């Protein structure tokens, strides 16, 4: 039974936590480490739901056609609202990519 709001074709944002010496221009929630040499930060990843898998898992596709499997109830994952879809429209996968995913649902 499905207990989440996701379906194939939904645009989602995954807030990927990262750490490093130089956060990029798209980094947010930037915090210096205790020693001040590194930073922890979050980078938004703009993906599309390719497939709803058993056991509350989602197969997501990136703009470049790579896949990631995450739990549908992962707190770092959220559905993109209308403003986010508009504002970041160039960063989400193209709708045509979903057709390719359906043609080859389980790439090697």
C-alpha positions as CSV (number, residue, x, y, z in Angstrom):
1,X,0.0,0.0,0.0
2,X,1.3,3.4,-0.9
3,X,1.4,5.9,1.9
4,X,3.1,8.8,0.2
5,X,2.1,11.5,-2.4
6,X,4.6,10.6,-5.1
7,X,3.9,9.2,-8.6
8,X,6.0,8.9,-11.7
9,X,6.7,12.2,-13.4
10,X,6.6,14.2,-10.1
11,X,9.3,16.8,-9.7
12,X,11.1,16.6,-6.4
13,X,13.9,18.4,-4.6
14,X,16.5,16.4,-2.6
15,X,18.5,18.5,-0.1
16,X,21.9,16.7,-0.2
17,X,24.1,17.4,2.7
18,X,27.8,18.0,1.8
19,X,31.0,18.9,3.5
20,X,34.1,20.6,2.0
21,X,36.5,23.5,2.0
22,X,34.7,25.6,-0.6
23,X,30.9,25.6,-0.9
24,X,29.7,26.2,-4.4
25,X,27.4,29.1,-5.5
26,X,24.2,26.9,-5.0
27,X,25.1,25.9,-1.5
28,X,22.8,26.9,1.3
29,X,22.7,26.5,5.1
30,X,26.5,27.0,5.2
31,X,28.1,26.4,8.6
32,X,31.9,26.3,9.4
33,X,33.4,23.3,11.1
34,X,34.8,23.6,14.6
35,X,38.3,24.0,13.3
36,X,37.2,26.4,10.5
37,X,38.8,24.5,7.7
38,X,35.7,22.9,6.3
39,X,32.1,23.8,5.9
40,X,28.9,21.8,6.1
41,X,26.2,22.8,3.7
42,X,23.2,21.7,1.7
43,X,22.9,21.5,-2.1
44,X,19.5,21.2,-3.7
45,X,19.2,18.4,-6.3
46,X,16.3,18.7,-8.7
47,X,15.1,15.3,-9.8
48,X,12.0,13.5,-11.2
49,X,10.3,10.4,-9.9
50,X,10.9,7.7,-12.5
51,X,9.2,4.8,-10.6
52,X,7.5,4.0,-7.4
53,X,9.2,0.8,-6.0
54,X,8.0,-1.6,-3.4
55,X,8.8,-1.1,0.3
56,X,8.2,2.7,0.1
57,X,11.1,3.4,-2.2
58,X,11.3,5.8,-5.1
59,X,13.6,5.6,-8.1
60,X,14.5,9.1,-9.1
61,X,16.1,10.3,-12.3
62,X,18.6,13.2,-12.6
63,X,18.7,15.7,-15.4
64,X,21.6,13.7,-17.0
65,X,19.7,10.4,-16.8
66,X,21.4,8.9,-13.7
67,X,19.2,7.1,-11.1
68,X,19.0,7.3,-7.4
69,X,16.8,5.2,-5.1
70,X,15.6,6.9,-1.9
71,X,12.9,6.2,0.7
72,X,9.7,8.0,0.0
73,X,9.6,9.3,3.6
74,X,13.2,10.6,3.5
75,X,13.1,14.0,5.3
76,X,15.5,15.4,2.8
77,X,13.1,14.8,-0.1
78,X,10.1,17.0,-0.9
79,X,7.8,17.6,-3.8
80,X,8.5,20.7,-5.8
81,X,5.9,23.4,-5.4
82,X,4.7,25.5,-8.3
83,X,7.2,28.3,-7.5
84,X,10.1,25.9,-7.3
85,X,9.1,24.3,-10.6
86,X,9.0,27.7,-12.2
87,X,12.1,29.1,-10.6
88,X,14.3,26.1,-11.2
89,X,12.7,24.8,-14.4
90,X,16.0,24.5,-16.2
91,X,17.5,22.3,-13.4
92,X,14.8,19.6,-13.4
93,X,14.9,16.6,-15.9
94,X,13.0,17.2,-19.1
95,X,9.6,15.5,-19.3
96,X,10.8,13.5,-22.3
97,X,13.3,11.7,-20.1
98,X,10.4,9.9,-18.4
99,X,9.5,8.4,-21.8
100,X,13.1,7.0,-22.1
101,X,12.9,5.6,-18.5
102,X,9.7,3.8,-19.4
103,X,11.3,2.4,-22.6
104,X,14.2,1.0,-20.5
105,X,12.8,0.7,-16.9
106,X,15.8,-1.2,-15.5
107,X,19.1,-0.1,-17.1
108,X,22.2,-2.0,-16.4
